[in-house]
Amino acid sequence: MKPLLVFDMDGVLVDVTESYRETIARTVEHFTGSRIPPEMIQEFKNQGGWNDDWKLSHHIVTGVGVEATFEEVKTHFQSIFHGNGTDGLILREQWVARPGVLEKLNEQFRFALFTGRPKEEAALTLNRFAPEMIFDPVVGMYEVQNHKPAPDGLLAIQSANPGSKLFYVGDTVDDARCAKAAGAPFIGIAAPSNPLYLDLVFLFQEAGACAIVDDINYLEEVFAS
C-alpha cells in the first residue's frame, strides 16, 4: 500500500496571504481602528498555539483593551472571509501546486488532509481548485477534540490506515510540533516571501523537520533524494 502524504491546507496547498491573513488584519482593524502588519501575525504563528485564526483575531483585539466577545469577532471575521458569496476574501486564495505536480506525487503517495479549517471551508477550496484530486480522510477543526499542536488529527488518520507510513506537510511551528507528537516525519513549508522566513526555518529545524522547502512544488525532490 502506498504511504500517506498528509497536507495542511493554509500556506501549503493554498496561499492565504490575501484570504485568511488579510481577514485577520481587517478584523483587527475593524475593532481597534489600527492596521496590524503581516509580521505581527507571523510572530504569533511562530509562538505556537495560534492555529485558530478566530481566536488569534480575538486575542489581538482584546489585547489592546477593546471589549469584544469571541462570537462578535468570529462573526465579523466570517463576514469578511465569505462575504456575500461573490466578494469574500476566500476567493483571493491561490492554489500553490503547478499543473501536474500533485498528480505526479499521487503516483507515489495517497493523500490526506489535516487542517485547522472547518471541513466545509476546506471542501470549498478543494472543489474549486482540485475537484478530481482525492484527499481521504479530510480532518478539520471539528473532527478533533484537541487542536494543533496536539496530534489528534494525525493519530486519527494513522489509526484509519494501520501500518501505513505517514508524512505531514505544514507551514507553522504548530504543524511541526503536531507531527513530532504523532511520531510522523515533518516537511516544513517556509516560503521566502514569509515576513519572518529565517525564524520559521530555525523553528522547523529545532522541531526536527526532515526537510524544509519553499513550497509543495519541491516535494518531489524531497522524496527523490
N, C-alpha and C positions, 0 to 999 in steps of 0.2 A: 504494500500500500504506500502511496506517495506521502511524504511528510507534509505537515501543515505550515503554511506561511500565514500567520495571523497579523492583520494590519490594524493599527489605529486609523482613524479617518482624518481628523483635522490636522493639517500640517503634514500629512503623509500621503493620502490618496488625493486630497484636495487642498489647494492653497486657500486659507481662510483669512488672509490679511484684510481683505475688503468685505468679509462677511462677519464671522464671529468676533474677530479682533476689533473691527470697526464698530460693531454693535456695542461692545463693551465701552469703547470710548464715547460713543454718542449717548449711551445710557447714563454714564457717569456725568457727562456734560449737562444732560437734561436736569439731573437732580442737584448738581453742585454749581453749575454755571461756569465750570472750568474744564478745559480740554486736557486730557492726560496724554502724554507721549507714548509711542509704542514701547519704548524702553521700560517704562513703569510696568506695563502689562507683562512684559517678558521677565522682569525682575521677580514678580510674584510667581510666575510659572516656574522659574528656576529655584524658588524656595521650596517648591513641592507643596502638595496639599490643596492646590487651587485648580484642580482639573475641571471643576464645575464653574462655568462662566457666569451663571446666575449668582452663585454665592460670592464669586470674586467681585462682580459688579456691586453687589450689596455691601460687601466688606469695604470697598474703596469709598463708596458713597457715605456710609455711616462713620468711616474712619476720619472724615473731616468734619464731623459733628452734625451732619444732616440727618434729621429724623425721617426715616422711610422704612416701611416694613419690607421684609423679603418679598412678599407677594406683590407689592407695588412695583418694586424694582424688576422682578421677573416679568410681570405683565407688560411693562414698558419695553423691556428687552425684546420680548417676543413680538411686540407690535412693530418694532424696527426690523427684526430679523425676517419675519414672514410678510410684513406689510399687508397689502390687500390681495396678495396672490400674484400681483404683476410688478410690484415695486419693492419687494423685500430684499434685504441685503443678501439673503441666501442665494439669490440669482447672480450675485457677483462672484460666486465661487468658481475657481478654475481647476479643472482636472489636471493632475500632475503628470500622469503616465503618458508618454508619447505613444502613437499608434503602434501596436504590435508588441509592446514591452510586457504587458501583463499576460497576453496570450502566450508569449514565449516562456515566461515563468510558470504558467499554468501547465506546461508540458512536464515540468519537474515537481510541482507542488500543487496540493489542494489549497484553496483559500478559505479563510475565515476572517471575521471582523470583531474586534473588541474595542468599542468606542464609548466615550463619556456622553455622547449624544443620546437623546431618546431614540429608540429603534425606528420610530416613524420618520424622524428627521433624517436619519441615515438612509432610509429607504428612498426618500425624495431625491437625494443626491445620487445614489446608486442608479436609480431608474432613469435619471436624467443623463448621466454620463456613461454608464456601463450596464445597460439593461440586460445584456446577454451573458454577463460575467457572473459566475456563481460564487457567492460567499456563504459558506454554511459551516457552522451556525453564525448568525449575527447576534452578538451580545451587546446590549446597550445599557443605558443608565438604569432602567427599571428591571433589568434581568439579574441584577446582582444586589446583594444585601449591603455589601461594603464596597465603596468606590475606590478607584485607583488613588494611592499606590497599593491598596490591598489587591491580592492576586486572584480574587474570587472569579473574575471573568475568564482568566486564562485557565484556572483549575477546572472550571465548568466545561470549557472546550476540550481540555485534556481528558476529562472524565468521559466525555461523549465519544472520544477517539482513543481508547486504551491502546497503549503500545506504539502510538504514532509519535514521531519526532516533531517537536513544535518550536518554531521560531516566532519571536514577536518583533514587529517593526513599529517604532514610535518616535515621537519628536519632543517629548518632555522628560524631565527627570522622574516624574511620577510613572511614566511608562517604563522607564529603565528599572525603577525600584519594584514595580509590579512584576516585571519579568524575572528579576532576581529572586523575589519571594516565591515565585512559582517554579523556580528551577529551570527556566527556559532561556536559551540564548537570546540576547537582545541585540538588535541592529538599530542604531540611532540615526535619525534624520536630523542633520544640522545644516540648514540652508545658509549659504553665505550671506544672504540678504537679512538674516536674523539680526536684530539690533544688538544682541549680546551673543554673537556666534561663538567666540572663543570660550566664554564662560560655559556655554552649553556643551561644547566639546569636552572640556575638562570634567564637567559633571558626568557625562556619559562614560568617560574613561574611569572615573572614580567608582562608578556603579558597575563596572566590569563588562561594558559593551564588547561584543565580539567583533563588531565592525561599526564604522561611522561613515556615512556617505551624505552627499549633498541632497539627493532626492532619490525616489524609488527607481528612477531610470538607470541607476547604477547597481541595482541589486543583482543583476545577472553576473556582474563582475565579482561580487562578493562570493557567490557560490561557484564561480569558475576557478577561483584561486585555491 
